[in-house]
Amino acid sequence: MRTRFAPSPTGPLHLGHAYSALLAHDMAIRAGGEFLLRIEDIDQSRARPKWEAQIFEDLHWLGLEWPQPVMRQSDRMPAYRQALAKLEGMGLLYRCICKRRDIQFAVSAPQEGGEPVFGPDGLIYPGTCRSAGHSDSNAALRLDMAKACDLLGNRIPGFTETGPAHKGNHRITPDDLIHRVGDIVLARRDMGTSYHLSVVLDDAAQKITVVIRGEDLYQATRIHVLLQALLGLPTPAYHHHRLIRDKNGKRLAKRDDARAIAKYRADGASPADIRKMLALPRS
C-alpha cells in the first residue's frame, strides 16, 4: 500500500489536516506499505515558503516520516502541459472565457429544467463557450464531458471506496458525468493546470494505491476516475474520511488558527494528545 498526504502551503495545518495525515500514515504502516508527502503548490499566488516549512515541522512533530525528495506540483508543469496537449489532441478540450459571474448569470436565467444544478466544482457550467471556438491562449481549458463519455463508451471504469460513508464498489455513468459534473476546468487561466488534472497525474506518478482524503472530495472522485481512463492511468482505491469540525459543527479551515497544530504545540500538547483528540490510536 502506498498512501500520501498532499497539503497546500497556504496557511497553518489544523486538526483536520492532522487527522488526514495520521490516518494515511497509519494505514500504510499497518499494511507494511509506504507513506508519502506531496506539496500541492500550483496556486503560486497563495503558496508561501514559511507555510511549507511549517508543514514539515508540524508533521515531523506528529511523528511522521516520508521518503525524500518531496514532490512539489510547481515542479511538474511540463507533465501537466503534456497531459493537456494529449487531451486537446483527442478533441476533448475547449477554451472558455467565462468568469464566475457570467456562469451565475447564465444559470439563473429563466429556462426549462428548473433550479440550477450544483456539481463537485459548484454550479454546473452551462456550456456557453463549448461551440464558440475561442482562440485566446489565456482562456481556461474545459473538458467537453459529453465528448469524453462518447469516446470512452462503456469503458468508463468504476472505483472501490473503503471509507465508512460510501464503502463498496461504485460505477460511473455518462448521464451522471454529463448532468451532475459537467464540463469541468482542467487548466485555469492563472495557473495553467487545475486541482483535478494535477492530483490525477501526481497520484499516478507517485504510484499511490489508496487515496486517503476528506469526505468533501468524494464527489470529485468521478472526475478523477474519468481522467485516469482518458489518460491511460491506473485507478487507485479511495478512502474518504470524516471531516473534523468545531463544536458548532462547522468544518475547520486554515483561517481557524485556534485549532492549528502549531498552536496546540505552543500550548504544551503532545502528539499523543492530538491523537486522543482525533480518536486515533497511538502509533
Secondary structure, 3 states (H helix, E strand, C coil): CEEEECCCCCCCCEHHHHHHHHHHHHHHHHCCCEEEEEECCCCCCCCCHHHHHHHHHHHHHCCCCCCCCCEEHHHCHHHHHHHHHHHHHCCCEEEECCCHHHHHHHHHCCCCCCCCCEECCEECCCCCCCCCCCCCCCCEEEECHHHHHHHHHHHCCCEEECCCCCCEEECCCHHHHHHHCCCCEEECCCCCCCHHHHHHHHHHHCCCCEEEEEHHHHHHHHHHHHHHHHHCCCCCEEEEECCCECCCCCECCCCCHHHEHHHHHHCCCCHHHHHHHCCCCCC
